[in-house]
Amino acid sequence: MSQARVLVVDDSVTMRALFASVLDKAEGVEVVGHAGDADEARRQIEALAPDVMTLDVEMPGMSGLDFLEEVMRDRPMPVVMLSSVTQKGAAASLRALELGAVECFPKPQQSSLEEFTRLAPKLIALVRAAAAGRVPTGERRPYVRATEEPFDWNGRIVAISAGTGGVDALLRILPELPANCPPTIILMPLDPDFVDPLVARLALATKAEVCLAQDGLTLRQGYIYLAADPRFHIVVDRWPDASMRLISSDPVAGARPSASLLFATLAKTAKADSIGVMLTALGTDGAAGLKALKAAGGTTIVQDPATAMVREAPSAAIAAGAAAAVVALDDIGLLLRSESQRAQAAA
């Protein structure tokens, strides 16, 4: 296993020491340096050429967000943002994901080695995945404006699975969907403080209505439902005239909400009327369910790992034989639109 060389950037000496201690003990990870502000981080990047940087959102002088924007413009590299779990921190994290951060990691509320050790597995997985993921290069393409083109829905339902780092991907896909888009479920497990800012940001990207998934809601055309609560799975209980159900039960293969469970229920209910989409994410959740959906006649679209911030989930879906189409990120929105639109009659 090649070493993921990490630069830790945080204005707190204690935080730097704790993050470095946890990461240095992990197999396949090496902390090559640490910095307390943007100026020091620039020098370290130039001297050490790290594979990955962890970056605090709130720093003296140049903020972490401003420095992230500079890094992504001048020397693109995988960045895991560290942010406090508050409403303010969530809004900053959302902005970081738009700027190109691979993922956001909540800083522990207690600066103790025990707390850091508890969170270590997720942080280590993020750093490893970041090192293996896509590094955006060149000028970032602006987000497109929400479409207002006419759309004749063909009756299909859409389910999209993404990790937190998929915010940027969603903001590139959703503007392609019209106001009367097919019923669309987005499954993205989130910290509660992150949910409201994300719903508000997604609502600006599309003409459709964006709302939180709730138990018993009827799935309607023109609505996009965000399933984010890590306490519940989400399933679609029938089709057509479908409603969603939130189920409080054990994680499925370590995931809750489980993308595999959502895709599998669509394989049993909507079958060929389903479109399943797998975007950037950690782990393998979703691969098994997406394969079942494909076998049931549904359309299965997997983001090309070469265009994914985190390649693990898309790569797992491809390896499982779950992908009917492997598609670059910038082409997924148009494909979704064409797959859910009634074919025009020949003249």
C-alpha positions, 0 to 999 in steps of 0.5 A, a space after each residue: 500500500 502506497 503512503 498517503 502523505 498528509 499536511 495538517 493545517 490548523 491554527 490550534 497547536 492541540 488540534 494539530 498534535 491530536 490529528 497528527 497523532 491519530 493519522 500517523 498511527 494509521 497504516 498507509 498514512 504519513 503526516 509529513 508536516 503541519 502548519 498553523 496558518 495559510 502562509 506557513 501552509 503555502 511554504 509546506 506545500 511547496 517544500 513537501 508536495 503532500 498528497 492530501 491536506 486537512 484544512 481547518 475552516 476557521 483560521 486567523 488571517 486568511 480563512 480556511 475557505 479563502 485558502 482552499 479557493 487559492 489552492 484549488 486555483 493555483 495548486 489543485 490537491 485533495 483537501 479534507 476540510 475540518 469544521 465545527 459541528 454548528 449551523 455556522 460551521 455547516 454553512 462554511 462546510 457547504 461552501 468548502 464542498 462547492 470550492 472543491 474539497 473532497 469531504 468535510 470532517 466534523 472537529 471533535 467537540 472535546 479535544 481529547 485523545 479518546 475522542 479523536 481515537 473514536 473518530 479516527 477510522 472515518 478520518 483515516 478512510 477519508 484521507 486514504 480515499 482523498 489521496 486516491 480520488 480525483 484532483 480537479 485541475 484548471 479553472 472550475 466550470 461555473 454551475 449551469 442555470 436551472 433549465 426552463 425547457 419543456 419536459 414531458 415526463 415518461 413516468 419514471 422515478 429517480 434515486 441518487 446516492 452520494 456521499 457528503 462530498 457529492 454536493 458539488 456533483 449535485 449542483 452540476 446535475 440538478 440544474 439539468 432537471 426541469 421544474 416538473 422533473 420526475 420524483 427524485 430521491 437524493 440519499 446523502 447521510 448528513 449531520 443534522 446541522 448540515 441539512 437546512 443549508 444544503 436544502 436551501 442551496 439545492 433549491 437555488 440550483 433547480 426549478 423543482 421543489 426541494 424538501 426533506 424526506 418524511 415518512 408517508 409522503 407521496 412521491 410527486 412529480 416536480 419534487 426532489 426529496 433529500 433523505 439525510 437522517 442517519 437514524 432511518 432507512 428510506 424505502 419506496 413502498 409501491 409504484 405507481 402512486 408511490 409513497 416513501 417510508 422511513 424505517 428505524 432499523 439496524 444499518 445494512 452492511 454498516 450504512 444507514 440510510 442504505 443506498 442498497 436498500 433504497 435501490 433494492 426496494 425500487 427493484 421490487 416496486 418500480 422495476 423498469 420505471 426506476 433510474 438509479 444513480 451512484 455518485 462519489 462516496 466512500 465505501 461500497 454501499 449501493 453497489 448490491 442494490 444497484 445491481 438488483 435494480 439493473 437486473 429488474 430492468 431499471 436504468 443504472 447510471 454510475 459516475 465515472 470514477 475518473 470524474 469522482 472526488 471519491 472513487 470507492 462507491 462508483 468503483 464498487 458498483 462497476 466492479 459488481 456489474 451494477 452499471 448499465 452506463 458509466 458516465 462523466 459527471 458533466 453528462 449525468 444531468 442531461 442523461 437523467 433528463 433524456 431517460 425520464 422524458 417521453 420520446 418525441 413522436 416521429 414527424 
